[in-house]
Amino acid sequence: MEKKQESSNDLKQERFRRQLALLEAGLYVAGRPLDLKTLASVIRTRSKGKVRKLAKALVETYRNRDTALEILELEGERFVMQLKAEYTDRVRKLATRPLLSAGPLKTLSYIAFRQPIPQTQVIDVRGHHAYGHLRELEEMDLIVREGGGRKKMLRTTEFFADFFGLSHELRTMKRQLKSVFQDFAEPQTEEKTNTEE
């Protein structure tokens, strides 16, 4: 009887480890925050409680590791695997390609800073090529279009905020963006020394 119980416990522990590994693999491959429903589909369960328990165990496992990666719980019971902030600057140059080219990035910046904003205003300011930018940004889940016809309004998504490390609260996000834009706008002054005398 005791051997059966040990065998049952071993099976439960093995299943738990396997499910943790599947969640870890899902977060790694996604490269973006995943909600409990999506994580549940990875381990083929409908129990959000079970997934929540597993995801929190994975967060704790990564917290106790001394590695460059971390798993964080975000608002709305979403989880993300990402590089710890202290390593980002040192390895950024190794990324194979930027997330966005300059044109779509400028369009996204314009939307983020002025959201919610009519689509017509974005097209007036950024030009007709911005329709392609909007399509690309929408496919990447960085923006959403709300409403219909000429009244479409554009705003950024929660994924946008998570990806760029910004607040989900619009007013706070705009303050954060203003600070970032000011940092880029300030010219880098070099100290000049007068050696000719």
Secondary structure in CASP SS format (residue, H / E / C, confidence):
PFRMAT SS
TARGET T0000
AUTHOR 0000-0000-0000
METHOD secondary structure of the structure
MODEL  1
M C 1.00
E H 1.00
K H 1.00
K H 1.00
Q H 1.00
E H 1.00
S H 1.00
S H 1.00
N H 1.00
D H 1.00
L H 1.00
K H 1.00
Q H 1.00
E H 1.00
R H 1.00
F H 1.00
R H 1.00
R H 1.00
Q H 1.00
L H 1.00
A H 1.00
L H 1.00
L H 1.00
E H 1.00
A H 1.00
G H 1.00
L H 1.00
Y H 1.00
V H 1.00
A H 1.00
G C 1.00
R C 1.00
P C 1.00
L E 1.00
D E 1.00
L H 1.00
K H 1.00
T H 1.00
L H 1.00
A H 1.00
S H 1.00
V H 1.00
I C 1.00
R C 1.00
T C 1.00
R C 1.00
S C 1.00
K H 1.00
G H 1.00
K H 1.00
V H 1.00
R H 1.00
K H 1.00
L H 1.00
A H 1.00
K H 1.00
A H 1.00
L H 1.00
V H 1.00
E H 1.00
T H 1.00
Y H 1.00
R H 1.00
N H 1.00
R C 1.00
D C 1.00
T C 1.00
A C 1.00
L E 1.00
E E 1.00
I E 1.00
L E 1.00
E E 1.00
L E 1.00
E C 1.00
G C 1.00
E C 1.00
R E 1.00
F E 1.00
V E 1.00
M E 1.00
Q E 1.00
L E 1.00
K C 1.00
A H 1.00
E H 1.00
Y H 1.00
T H 1.00
D H 1.00
R H 1.00
V H 1.00
R H 1.00
K H 1.00
L H 1.00
A C 1.00
T C 1.00
R C 1.00
P C 1.00
L C 1.00
L C 1.00
S C 1.00
A H 1.00
G H 1.00
P H 1.00
L H 1.00
K H 1.00
T H 1.00
L H 1.00
S H 1.00
Y H 1.00
I H 1.00
A H 1.00
F H 1.00
R H 1.00
Q C 1.00
P C 1.00
I E 1.00
P E 1.00
Q H 1.00
T H 1.00
Q H 1.00
V H 1.00
I H 1.00
D H 1.00
V H 1.00
R H 1.00
G C 1.00
H C 1.00
H C 1.00
A H 1.00
Y H 1.00
G H 1.00
H H 1.00
L H 1.00
R H 1.00
E H 1.00
L H 1.00
E H 1.00
E H 1.00
M C 1.00
D C 1.00
L C 1.00
I E 1.00
V E 1.00
R E 1.00
E E 1.00
G C 1.00
G C 1.00
G H 1.00
R H 1.00
K H 1.00
K C 1.00
M E 1.00
L E 1.00
R E 1.00
T E 1.00
T C 1.00
E H 1.00
F H 1.00
F H 1.00
A H 1.00
D H 1.00
F H 1.00
F C 1.00
G C 1.00
L C 1.00
S C 1.00
H C 1.00
E C 1.00
L H 1.00
R H 1.00
T H 1.00
M H 1.00
K H 1.00
R H 1.00
Q H 1.00
L H 1.00
K H 1.00
S H 1.00
V H 1.00
F H 1.00
Q H 1.00
D H 1.00
F H 1.00
A H 1.00
E C 1.00
P C 1.00
Q C 1.00
T C 1.00
E C 1.00
E C 1.00
K C 1.00
T C 1.00
N C 1.00
T C 1.00
E C 1.00
E C 1.00
END
